[in-house]
Amino acid sequence: MQFQIDNMTCGGCVRRVTAAVQSVDSAATVTANVGEHRVDIQSTSTQQVFLAALESVGYPAKPVV
């Protein structure tokens, strides 16, 4: 699943986003593209749990379809 995170602008942001994702699913794979403000998550967890986790750490996300 892929998300647009407009305020993900640096490596520190990527680390916080990755930590939020892995707090939900420690086995999740996170690939971030800071330039496009996108993150790709490989996981068996649902999109909703990641949206909530990202929102809670200050990185509101929108699903990319």
All heavy atoms as TSV, in Angstrom:
chain	resi	resn	atom	element	x	y	z
A	1	MET	N	N	0.845	-1.173	0.000
A	1	MET	CA	C	0.000	0.000	0.000
A	1	MET	C	C	0.888	1.233	0.000
A	1	MET	O	O	2.004	1.204	0.504
A	1	MET	CB	C	-0.955	-0.039	1.186
A	1	MET	CG	C	-0.317	0.015	2.552
A	1	MET	SD	S	-1.431	-0.424	3.904
A	1	MET	CE	C	-1.210	-2.192	3.917
A	2	GLN	N	N	0.373	2.284	-0.610
A	2	GLN	CA	C	1.174	3.500	-0.746
A	2	GLN	C	C	0.392	4.689	-0.187
A	2	GLN	O	O	-0.827	4.773	-0.352
A	2	GLN	CB	C	1.509	3.728	-2.214
A	2	GLN	CG	C	2.578	4.777	-2.425
A	2	GLN	CD	C	3.001	4.844	-3.879
A	2	GLN	OE1	O	2.231	5.252	-4.727
A	2	GLN	NE2	N	4.233	4.424	-4.150
A	3	PHE	N	N	1.135	5.578	0.476
A	3	PHE	CA	C	0.533	6.757	1.086
A	3	PHE	C	C	1.274	8.019	0.664
A	3	PHE	O	O	2.493	7.991	0.480
A	3	PHE	CB	C	0.583	6.677	2.617
A	3	PHE	CG	C	-0.174	5.520	3.192
A	3	PHE	CD1	C	0.494	4.377	3.597
A	3	PHE	CD2	C	-1.547	5.567	3.333
A	3	PHE	CE1	C	-0.188	3.305	4.129
A	3	PHE	CE2	C	-2.245	4.496	3.869
A	3	PHE	CZ	C	-1.561	3.361	4.269
A	4	GLN	N	N	0.534	9.102	0.567
A	4	GLN	CA	C	1.087	10.435	0.347
A	4	GLN	C	C	1.166	11.100	1.715
A	4	GLN	O	O	0.168	11.174	2.431
A	4	GLN	CB	C	0.156	11.236	-0.571
A	4	GLN	CG	C	0.588	12.653	-0.827
A	4	GLN	CD	C	1.686	12.732	-1.872
A	4	GLN	OE1	O	1.845	11.849	-2.690
A	4	GLN	NE2	N	2.463	13.792	-1.823
A	5	ILE	N	N	2.362	11.567	2.101
A	5	ILE	CA	C	2.551	12.256	3.382
A	5	ILE	C	C	3.224	13.589	3.067
A	5	ILE	O	O	4.446	13.669	2.928
A	5	ILE	CB	C	3.400	11.416	4.355
A	5	ILE	CG1	C	2.796	10.029	4.540
A	5	ILE	CG2	C	3.528	12.145	5.697
A	5	ILE	CD1	C	3.637	9.081	5.385
A	6	ASP	N	N	2.406	14.628	2.937
A	6	ASP	CA	C	2.908	15.919	2.450
A	6	ASP	C	C	3.979	16.539	3.340
A	6	ASP	O	O	4.862	17.235	2.850
A	6	ASP	CB	C	1.750	16.894	2.249
A	6	ASP	CG	C	0.855	16.477	1.086
A	6	ASP	OD1	O	1.358	15.826	0.147
A	6	ASP	OD2	O	-0.344	16.797	1.133
A	7	ASN	N	N	3.931	16.306	4.653
A	7	ASN	CA	C	4.912	16.948	5.531
A	7	ASN	C	C	6.114	16.048	5.854
A	7	ASN	O	O	6.860	16.327	6.772
A	7	ASN	CB	C	4.246	17.493	6.798
A	7	ASN	CG	C	3.678	16.412	7.693
A	7	ASN	OD1	O	3.467	15.281	7.264
A	7	ASN	ND2	N	3.407	16.758	8.939
A	8	MET	N	N	6.315	14.996	5.077
A	8	MET	CA	C	7.519	14.163	5.203
A	8	MET	C	C	8.573	14.777	4.279
A	8	MET	O	O	8.528	14.601	3.067
A	8	MET	CB	C	7.216	12.716	4.794
A	8	MET	CG	C	8.406	11.781	4.968
A	8	MET	SD	S	8.039	10.074	4.497
A	8	MET	CE	C	7.870	10.229	2.720
A	9	THR	N	N	9.518	15.516	4.870
A	9	THR	CA	C	10.435	16.320	4.057
A	9	THR	C	C	11.916	16.028	4.264
A	9	THR	O	O	12.755	16.654	3.615
A	9	THR	CB	C	10.194	17.811	4.336
A	9	THR	OG1	O	10.397	18.045	5.728
A	9	THR	CG2	C	8.785	18.236	3.940
A	10	CYS	N	N	12.256	15.113	5.184
A	10	CYS	CA	C	13.686	14.879	5.452
A	10	CYS	C	C	13.896	13.466	5.997
A	10	CYS	O	O	12.936	12.737	6.262
A	10	CYS	CB	C	14.202	15.902	6.457
A	10	CYS	SG	S	13.473	15.741	8.104
A	11	GLY	N	N	15.138	13.114	6.190
A	11	GLY	CA	C	15.472	11.801	6.723
A	11	GLY	C	C	14.920	11.568	8.116
A	11	GLY	O	O	14.530	10.460	8.467
A	12	GLY	N	N	14.872	12.624	8.933
A	12	GLY	CA	C	14.293	12.502	10.274
A	12	GLY	C	C	12.819	12.154	10.203
A	12	GLY	O	O	12.319	11.342	10.981
A	13	CYS	N	N	12.126	12.763	9.240
A	13	CYS	CA	C	10.714	12.454	9.035
A	13	CYS	C	C	10.548	10.979	8.654
A	13	CYS	O	O	9.661	10.290	9.160
A	13	CYS	CB	C	10.120	13.313	7.917
A	13	CYS	SG	S	10.089	15.078	8.233
A	14	VAL	N	N	11.406	10.521	7.761
A	14	VAL	CA	C	11.343	9.124	7.322
A	14	VAL	C	C	11.530	8.185	8.513
A	14	VAL	O	O	10.819	7.189	8.655
A	14	VAL	CB	C	12.383	8.835	6.218
A	14	VAL	CG1	C	12.463	7.348	5.918
A	14	VAL	CG2	C	12.060	9.635	4.960
A	15	ARG	N	N	12.474	8.511	9.400
A	15	ARG	CA	C	12.704	7.666	10.577
A	15	ARG	C	C	11.468	7.630	11.478
A	15	ARG	O	O	11.088	6.575	11.984
A	15	ARG	CB	C	13.926	8.152	11.358
A	15	ARG	CG	C	15.241	7.774	10.681
A	15	ARG	CD	C	16.448	8.047	11.566
A	15	ARG	NE	N	16.635	9.464	11.864
A	15	ARG	CZ	C	17.243	10.335	11.053
A	15	ARG	NH1	N	17.689	9.944	9.882
A	15	ARG	NH2	N	17.390	11.589	11.416
A	16	ARG	N	N	10.818	8.784	11.674
A	16	ARG	CA	C	9.622	8.830	12.518
A	16	ARG	C	C	8.454	8.091	11.868
A	16	ARG	O	O	7.707	7.378	12.541
A	16	ARG	CB	C	9.261	10.273	12.848
A	16	ARG	CG	C	10.251	10.884	13.851
A	16	ARG	CD	C	9.837	12.263	14.317
A	16	ARG	NE	N	10.027	13.303	13.301
A	16	ARG	CZ	C	11.185	13.885	13.011
A	16	ARG	NH1	N	12.278	13.540	13.657
A	16	ARG	NH2	N	11.253	14.825	12.093
A	17	VAL	N	N	8.304	8.247	10.560
A	17	VAL	CA	C	7.250	7.538	9.827
A	17	VAL	C	C	7.490	6.029	9.910
A	17	VAL	O	O	6.577	5.249	10.188
A	17	VAL	CB	C	7.176	8.026	8.362
A	17	VAL	CG1	C	6.378	7.072	7.494
A	17	VAL	CG2	C	6.595	9.430	8.305
A	18	THR	N	N	8.733	5.612	9.695
A	18	THR	CA	C	9.076	4.190	9.755
A	18	THR	C	C	8.803	3.633	11.147
A	18	THR	O	O	8.237	2.538	11.285
A	18	THR	CB	C	10.554	3.975	9.367
A	18	THR	OG1	O	10.745	4.455	8.037
A	18	THR	CG2	C	10.943	2.512	9.441
A	19	ALA	N	N	9.181	4.370	12.177
A	19	ALA	CA	C	8.940	3.924	13.555
A	19	ALA	C	C	7.441	3.787	13.827
A	19	ALA	O	O	7.005	2.829	14.476
A	19	ALA	CB	C	9.573	4.890	14.548
A	20	ALA	N	N	6.636	4.725	13.324
A	20	ALA	CA	C	5.185	4.654	13.524
A	20	ALA	C	C	4.607	3.423	12.838
A	20	ALA	O	O	3.785	2.700	13.414
A	20	ALA	CB	C	4.517	5.915	12.995
A	21	VAL	N	N	5.053	3.165	11.616
A	21	VAL	CA	C	4.573	1.988	10.875
A	21	VAL	C	C	4.973	0.712	11.597
A	21	VAL	O	O	4.164	-0.192	11.810
A	21	VAL	CB	C	5.131	1.996	9.431
A	21	VAL	CG1	C	4.900	0.661	8.743
A	21	VAL	CG2	C	4.510	3.136	8.633
A	22	GLN	N	N	6.228	0.655	12.034
A	22	GLN	CA	C	6.711	-0.565	12.676
A	22	GLN	C	C	6.191	-0.731	14.093
A	22	GLN	O	O	6.269	-1.821	14.650
A	22	GLN	CB	C	8.228	-0.636	12.580
A	22	GLN	CG	C	8.631	-0.856	11.124
A	22	GLN	CD	C	10.116	-0.955	10.895
A	22	GLN	OE1	O	10.911	-0.448	11.674
A	22	GLN	NE2	N	10.489	-1.582	9.797
A	23	SER	N	N	5.613	0.321	14.675
A	23	SER	CA	C	4.956	0.159	15.972
A	23	SER	C	C	3.658	-0.619	15.810
A	23	SER	O	O	3.188	-1.255	16.747
A	23	SER	CB	C	4.674	1.524	16.616
A	23	SER	OG	O	3.591	2.180	15.973
A	24	VAL	N	N	3.089	-0.585	14.628
A	24	VAL	CA	C	1.877	-1.342	14.315
A	24	VAL	C	C	2.242	-2.755	13.871
A	24	VAL	O	O	1.624	-3.725	14.278
A	24	VAL	CB	C	1.061	-0.630	13.206
A	24	VAL	CG1	C	-0.096	-1.484	12.745
A	24	VAL	CG2	C	0.592	0.728	13.689
A	25	ASP	N	N	3.246	-2.855	13.008
A	25	ASP	CA	C	3.686	-4.149	12.460
A	25	ASP	C	C	5.210	-4.127	12.384
A	25	ASP	O	O	5.780	-3.519	11.487
A	25	ASP	CB	C	3.075	-4.364	11.085
A	25	ASP	CG	C	3.546	-5.649	10.422
A	25	ASP	OD1	O	4.328	-6.414	11.037
A	25	ASP	OD2	O	3.147	-5.900	9.271
A	26	SER	N	N	5.841	-4.791	13.339
A	26	SER	CA	C	7.306	-4.761	13.408
A	26	SER	C	C	7.962	-5.422	12.196
A	26	SER	O	O	9.135	-5.167	11.911
A	26	SER	CB	C	7.793	-5.423	14.695
A	26	SER	OG	O	7.387	-6.774	14.730
A	27	ALA	N	N	7.219	-6.229	11.457
A	27	ALA	CA	C	7.770	-6.894	10.281
A	27	ALA	C	C	7.514	-6.117	8.995
A	27	ALA	O	O	7.925	-6.546	7.922
A	27	ALA	CB	C	7.181	-8.294	10.160
A	28	ALA	N	N	6.855	-4.970	9.091
A	28	ALA	CA	C	6.525	-4.188	7.893
A	28	ALA	C	C	7.793	-3.662	7.223
A	28	ALA	O	O	8.756	-3.298	7.889
A	28	ALA	CB	C	5.618	-3.024	8.264
A	29	THR	N	N	7.766	-3.622	5.911
A	29	THR	CA	C	8.838	-3.037	5.119
A	29	THR	C	C	8.380	-1.664	4.658
A	29	THR	O	O	7.292	-1.525	4.097
A	29	THR	CB	C	9.151	-3.921	3.896
A	29	THR	OG1	O	9.494	-5.224	4.346
A	29	THR	CG2	C	10.293	-3.347	3.087
A	30	VAL	N	N	9.209	-0.652	4.899
A	30	VAL	CA	C	8.861	0.725	4.559
A	30	VAL	C	C	9.882	1.253	3.557
A	30	VAL	O	O	11.084	1.204	3.801
A	30	VAL	CB	C	8.863	1.620	5.823
A	30	VAL	CG1	C	8.499	3.049	5.466
A	30	VAL	CG2	C	7.938	1.056	6.889
A	31	THR	N	N	9.383	1.758	2.432
A	31	THR	CA	C	10.233	2.400	1.438
A	31	THR	C	C	9.705	3.814	1.240
A	31	THR	O	O	8.544	3.994	0.885
A	31	THR	CB	C	10.187	1.633	0.097
A	31	THR	OG1	O	10.508	0.270	0.342
A	31	THR	CG2	C	11.164	2.226	-0.906
A	32	ALA	N	N	10.552	4.796	1.518
A	32	ALA	CA	C	10.114	6.189	1.455
A	32	ALA	C	C	10.778	6.918	0.302
A	32	ALA	O	O	11.935	6.667	-0.019
A	32	ALA	CB	C	10.442	6.890	2.766
A	33	ASN	N	N	10.034	7.844	-0.284
A	33	ASN	CA	C	10.553	8.748	-1.308
A	33	ASN	C	C	10.246	10.163	-0.829
A	33	ASN	O	O	9.121	10.644	-0.959
A	33	ASN	CB	C	9.887	8.467	-2.653
A	33	ASN	CG	C	10.445	9.341	-3.761
A	33	ASN	OD1	O	10.771	10.508	-3.553
A	33	ASN	ND2	N	10.548	8.774	-4.948
A	34	VAL	N	N	11.253	10.806	-0.240
A	34	VAL	CA	C	11.063	12.137	0.342
A	34	VAL	C	C	10.694	13.157	-0.736
A	34	VAL	O	O	9.827	14.005	-0.522
A	34	VAL	CB	C	12.320	12.582	1.120
A	34	VAL	CG1	C	12.188	14.013	1.593
A	34	VAL	CG2	C	12.564	11.659	2.305
A	35	GLY	N	N	11.325	13.073	-1.895
A	35	GLY	CA	C	11.061	14.028	-2.964
A	35	GLY	C	C	9.611	14.038	-3.419
A	35	GLY	O	O	9.053	15.080	-3.741
A	36	GLU	N	N	8.989	12.861	-3.441
A	36	GLU	CA	C	7.582	12.750	-3.852
A	36	GLU	C	C	6.634	12.711	-2.658
A	36	GLU	O	O	5.426	12.628	-2.832
A	36	GLU	CB	C	7.385	11.501	-4.712
A	36	GLU	CG	C	8.093	11.580	-6.047
A	36	GLU	CD	C	7.832	10.361	-6.917
A	36	GLU	OE1	O	7.006	9.510	-6.557
A	36	GLU	OE2	O	8.471	10.275	-7.981
A	37	HIS	N	N	7.188	12.729	-1.445
A	37	HIS	CA	C	6.397	12.671	-0.209
A	37	HIS	C	C	5.532	11.412	-0.158
A	37	HIS	O	O	4.386	11.454	0.272
A	37	HIS	CB	C	5.510	13.920	-0.044
A	37	HIS	CG	C	6.275	15.198	-0.129
A	37	HIS	ND1	N	7.039	15.661	0.902
A	37	HIS	CD2	C	6.406	16.093	-1.141
A	37	HIS	CE1	C	7.609	16.804	0.529
A	37	HIS	NE2	N	7.237	17.078	-0.704
A	38	ARG	N	N	6.105	10.297	-0.603
A	38	ARG	CA	C	5.353	9.044	-0.630
A	38	ARG	C	C	6.076	7.967	0.163
A	38	ARG	O	O	7.296	7.955	0.247
A	38	ARG	CB	C	5.161	8.557	-2.061
A	38	ARG	CG	C	4.218	9.459	-2.812
A	38	ARG	CD	C	3.767	8.848	-4.082
A	38	ARG	NE	N	2.859	9.792	-4.731
A	38	ARG	CZ	C	1.963	9.446	-5.614
A	38	ARG	NH1	N	1.839	8.191	-5.953
A	38	ARG	NH2	N	1.194	10.350	-6.155
A	39	VAL	N	N	5.268	7.067	0.708
A	39	VAL	CA	C	5.819	5.922	1.418
A	39	VAL	C	C	5.071	4.672	0.965
A	39	VAL	O	O	3.853	4.697	0.772
A	39	VAL	CB	C	5.754	6.117	2.956
A	39	VAL	CG1	C	4.337	6.191	3.448
A	39	VAL	CG2	C	6.508	5.042	3.682
A	40	ASP	N	N	5.832	3.614	0.719
A	40	ASP	CA	C	5.267	2.332	0.322
A	40	ASP	C	C	5.457	1.380	1.493
A	40	ASP	O	O	6.568	1.256	2.024
A	40	ASP	CB	C	5.979	1.809	-0.927
A	40	ASP	CG	C	5.376	0.514	-1.419
A	40	ASP	OD1	O	4.150	0.497	-1.662
A	40	ASP	OD2	O	6.116	-0.478	-1.535
A	41	ILE	N	N	4.384	0.730	1.907
A	41	ILE	CA	C	4.422	-0.175	3.059
A	41	ILE	C	C	4.002	-1.564	2.611
A	41	ILE	O	O	2.942	-1.736	2.010
A	41	ILE	CB	C	3.471	0.319	4.176
A	41	ILE	CG1	C	3.865	1.727	4.618
A	41	ILE	CG2	C	3.472	-0.658	5.349
A	41	ILE	CD1	C	2.851	2.387	5.541
A	42	GLN	N	N	4.857	-2.532	2.911
A	42	GLN	CA	C	4.535	-3.930	2.665
A	42	GLN	C	C	4.188	-4.553	4.016
A	42	GLN	O	O	5.041	-4.625	4.903
A	42	GLN	CB	C	5.726	-4.662	2.037
A	42	GLN	CG	C	6.198	-4.072	0.729
A	42	GLN	CD	C	5.148	-4.162	-0.356
A	42	GLN	OE1	O	4.440	-5.146	-0.480
A	42	GLN	NE2	N	5.032	-3.097	-1.138
A	43	SER	N	N	2.929	-4.951	4.165
A	43	SER	CA	C	2.474	-5.475	5.453
A	43	SER	C	C	1.175	-6.231	5.272
A	43	SER	O	O	0.444	-6.009	4.293
A	43	SER	CB	C	2.254	-4.311	6.426
A	43	SER	OG	O	1.646	-4.769	7.614
A	44	THR	N	N	0.859	-7.066	6.246
A	44	THR	CA	C	-0.427	-7.755	6.250
A	44	THR	C	C	-1.460	-6.997	7.081
A	44	THR	O	O	-2.624	-7.380	7.116
A	44	THR	CB	C	-0.280	-9.190	6.798
A	44	THR	OG1	O	0.298	-9.115	8.102
A	44	THR	CG2	C	0.606	-10.040	5.895
A	45	SER	N	N	-1.049	-5.923	7.743
A	45	SER	CA	C	-1.978	-5.105	8.522
A	45	SER	C	C	-2.821	-4.243	7.581
A	45	SER	O	O	-2.488	-4.070	6.415
A	45	SER	CB	C	-1.218	-4.204	9.497
A	45	SER	OG	O	-0.561	-4.978	10.462
A	46	THR	N	N	-3.882	-3.668	8.118
A	46	THR	CA	C	-4.793	-2.884	7.289
A	46	THR	C	C	-4.309	-1.447	7.114
A	46	THR	O	O	-3.565	-0.914	7.932
A	46	THR	CB	C	-6.206	-2.841	7.908
A	46	THR	OG1	O	-6.145	-2.105	9.137
A	46	THR	CG2	C	-6.749	-4.228	8.146
A	47	GLN	N	N	-4.799	-0.855	6.054
A	47	GLN	CA	C	-4.483	0.535	5.743
A	47	GLN	C	C	-4.906	1.453	6.882
A	47	GLN	O	O	-4.191	2.392	7.236
A	47	GLN	CB	C	-5.221	0.892	4.454
A	47	GLN	CG	C	-4.973	2.258	3.924
A	47	GLN	CD	C	-5.615	2.417	2.560
A	47	GLN	OE1	O	-5.194	1.792	1.607
A	47	GLN	NE2	N	-6.629	3.246	2.484
A	48	GLN	N	N	-6.065	1.179	7.472
A	48	GLN	CA	C	-6.607	2.045	8.528
A	48	GLN	C	C	-5.676	2.135	9.744
A	48	GLN	O	O	-5.536	3.200	10.322
A	48	GLN	CB	C	-7.988	1.559	8.971
A	48	GLN	CG	C	-9.095	1.903	7.998
A	48	GLN	CD	C	-9.153	3.371	7.659
A	48	GLN	OE1	O	-8.936	3.742	6.511
A	48	GLN	NE2	N	-9.425	4.224	8.613
A	49	VAL	N	N	-5.060	1.029	10.137
A	49	VAL	CA	C	-4.188	1.085	11.318
A	49	VAL	C	C	-2.958	1.942	11.046
A	49	VAL	O	O	-2.490	2.650	11.932
A	49	VAL	CB	C	-3.791	-0.315	11.850
A	49	VAL	CG1	C	-4.991	-1.092	12.309
A	49	VAL	CG2	C	-3.000	-1.103	10.844
A	50	PHE	N	N	-2.471	1.926	9.808
A	50	PHE	CA	C	-1.321	2.764	9.475
A	50	PHE	C	C	-1.714	4.234	9.398
A	50	PHE	O	O	-0.972	5.099	9.854
A	50	PHE	CB	C	-0.669	2.311	8.167
A	50	PHE	CG	C	-0.009	0.971	8.283
A	50	PHE	CD1	C	-0.395	-0.080	7.481
A	50	PHE	CD2	C	0.991	0.747	9.217
A	50	PHE	CE1	C	0.205	-1.327	7.593
A	50	PHE	CE2	C	1.598	-0.492	9.347
A	50	PHE	CZ	C	1.193	-1.533	8.530
A	51	LEU	N	N	-2.889	4.518	8.830
A	51	LEU	CA	C	-3.360	5.902	8.795
A	51	LEU	C	C	-3.466	6.467	10.206
A	51	LEU	O	O	-3.037	7.594	10.465
A	51	LEU	CB	C	-4.716	5.979	8.088
A	51	LEU	CG	C	-4.685	5.756	6.575
A	51	LEU	CD1	C	-6.107	5.627	6.037
A	51	LEU	CD2	C	-3.941	6.869	5.882
A	52	ALA	N	N	-4.002	5.681	11.144
A	52	ALA	CA	C	-4.147	6.132	12.536
A	52	ALA	C	C	-2.786	6.317	13.195
A	52	ALA	O	O	-2.555	7.314	13.894
A	52	ALA	CB	C	-4.987	5.139	13.325
A	53	ALA	N	N	-1.862	5.384	12.978
A	53	ALA	CA	C	-0.532	5.470	13.586
A	53	ALA	C	C	0.231	6.683	13.059
A	53	ALA	O	O	0.879	7.404	13.828
A	53	ALA	CB	C	0.259	4.191	13.321
A	54	LEU	N	N	0.145	6.930	11.770
A	54	LEU	CA	C	0.843	8.074	11.180
A	54	LEU	C	C	0.242	9.387	11.665
A	54	LEU	O	O	0.976	10.326	11.991
A	54	LEU	CB	C	0.808	7.985	9.651
A	54	LEU	CG	C	1.647	6.842	9.068
A	54	LEU	CD1	C	1.278	6.585	7.618
A	54	LEU	CD2	C	3.129	7.133	9.214
A	55	GLU	N	N	-1.065	9.443	11.740
A	55	GLU	CA	C	-1.741	10.651	12.247
A	55	GLU	C	C	-1.307	10.939	13.680
A	55	GLU	O	O	-1.051	12.082	14.047
A	55	GLU	CB	C	-3.262	10.443	12.169
A	55	GLU	CG	C	-4.070	11.575	12.747
A	55	GLU	CD	C	-4.296	12.717	11.765
A	55	GLU	OE1	O	-4.359	12.471	10.554
A	55	GLU	OE2	O	-4.414	13.856	12.240
A	56	SER	N	N	-1.179	9.896	14.494
A	56	SER	CA	C	-0.857	10.077	15.915
A	56	SER	C	C	0.549	10.637	16.148
A	56	SER	O	O	0.806	11.217	17.196
A	56	SER	CB	C	-1.030	8.760	16.676
A	56	SER	OG	O	0.026	7.867	16.378
A	57	VAL	N	N	1.439	10.463	15.167
A	57	VAL	CA	C	2.796	11.005	15.316
A	57	VAL	C	C	3.008	12.272	14.488
A	57	VAL	O	O	4.140	12.731	14.313
A	57	VAL	CB	C	3.893	9.952	15.001
A	57	VAL	CG1	C	3.846	8.820	16.000
A	57	VAL	CG2	C	3.788	9.447	13.574
A	58	GLY	N	N	1.911	12.833	13.966
A	58	GLY	CA	C	2.020	14.118	13.277
A	58	GLY	C	C	2.283	14.041	11.790
A	58	GLY	O	O	2.683	15.024	11.171
A	59	TYR	N	N	2.046	12.880	11.192
A	59	TYR	CA	C	2.250	12.704	9.760
A	59	TYR	C	C	0.968	12.187	9.124
A	59	TYR	O	O	0.886	11.019	8.717
A	59	TYR	CB	C	3.425	11.759	9.478
A	59	TYR	CG	C	4.728	12.379	9.862
A	59	TYR	CD1	C	5.291	12.151	11.112
A	59	TYR	CD2	C	5.394	13.227	8.991
A	59	TYR	CE1	C	6.479	12.756	11.481
A	59	TYR	CE2	C	6.590	13.832	9.353
A	59	TYR	CZ	C	7.118	13.584	10.590
A	59	TYR	OH	O	8.292	14.205	10.954
A	60	PRO	N	N	-0.039	13.065	8.993
A	60	PRO	CA	C	-1.294	12.610	8.365
A	60	PRO	C	C	-1.018	12.147	6.933
A	60	PRO	O	O	-0.277	12.808	6.203
A	60	PRO	CB	C	-2.191	13.846	8.407
A	60	PRO	CG	C	-1.278	14.998	8.643
A	60	PRO	CD	C	-0.065	14.464	9.344
A	61	ALA	N	N	-1.603	11.021	6.581
A	61	ALA	CA	C	-1.346	10.414	5.283
A	61	ALA	C	C	-2.649	10.251	4.494
A	61	ALA	O	O	-3.717	10.149	5.077
A	61	ALA	CB	C	-0.681	9.054	5.471
A	62	LYS	N	N	-2.479	10.230	3.181
A	62	LYS	CA	C	-3.603	9.947	2.281
A	62	LYS	C	C	-3.225	8.729	1.451
A	62	LYS	O	O	-2.109	8.658	0.916
A	62	LYS	CB	C	-3.859	11.129	1.343
A	62	LYS	CG	C	-4.324	12.384	2.040
A	62	LYS	CD	C	-4.454	13.525	1.061
A	62	LYS	CE	C	-3.081	14.169	0.926
A	62	LYS	NZ	N	-3.036	15.489	0.385
A	63	PRO	N	N	-4.143	7.771	1.346
A	63	PRO	CA	C	-3.856	6.599	0.507
A	63	PRO	C	C	-3.687	7.026	-0.962
A	63	PRO	O	O	-4.382	7.917	-1.442
A	63	PRO	CB	C	-5.097	5.719	0.645
A	63	PRO	CG	C	-5.793	6.224	1.873
A	63	PRO	CD	C	-5.429	7.673	2.008
A	64	VAL	N	N	-2.749	6.398	-1.635
A	64	VAL	CA	C	-2.552	6.623	-3.071
A	64	VAL	C	C	-3.204	5.455	-3.779
A	64	VAL	O	O	-2.905	4.293	-3.486
A	64	VAL	CB	C	-1.047	6.705	-3.410
A	64	VAL	CG1	C	-0.853	6.825	-4.912
A	64	VAL	CG2	C	-0.390	7.847	-2.681
A	65	VAL	N	N	-4.094	5.784	-4.697
A	65	VAL	CA	C	-4.802	4.714	-5.429
A	65	VAL	C	C	-4.345	4.623	-6.851
A	65	VAL	O	O	-3.747	5.503	-7.396
A	65	VAL	CB	C	-6.337	4.908	-5.400
A	65	VAL	CG1	C	-6.875	4.591	-4.029
A	65	VAL	CG2	C	-6.709	6.296	-5.819
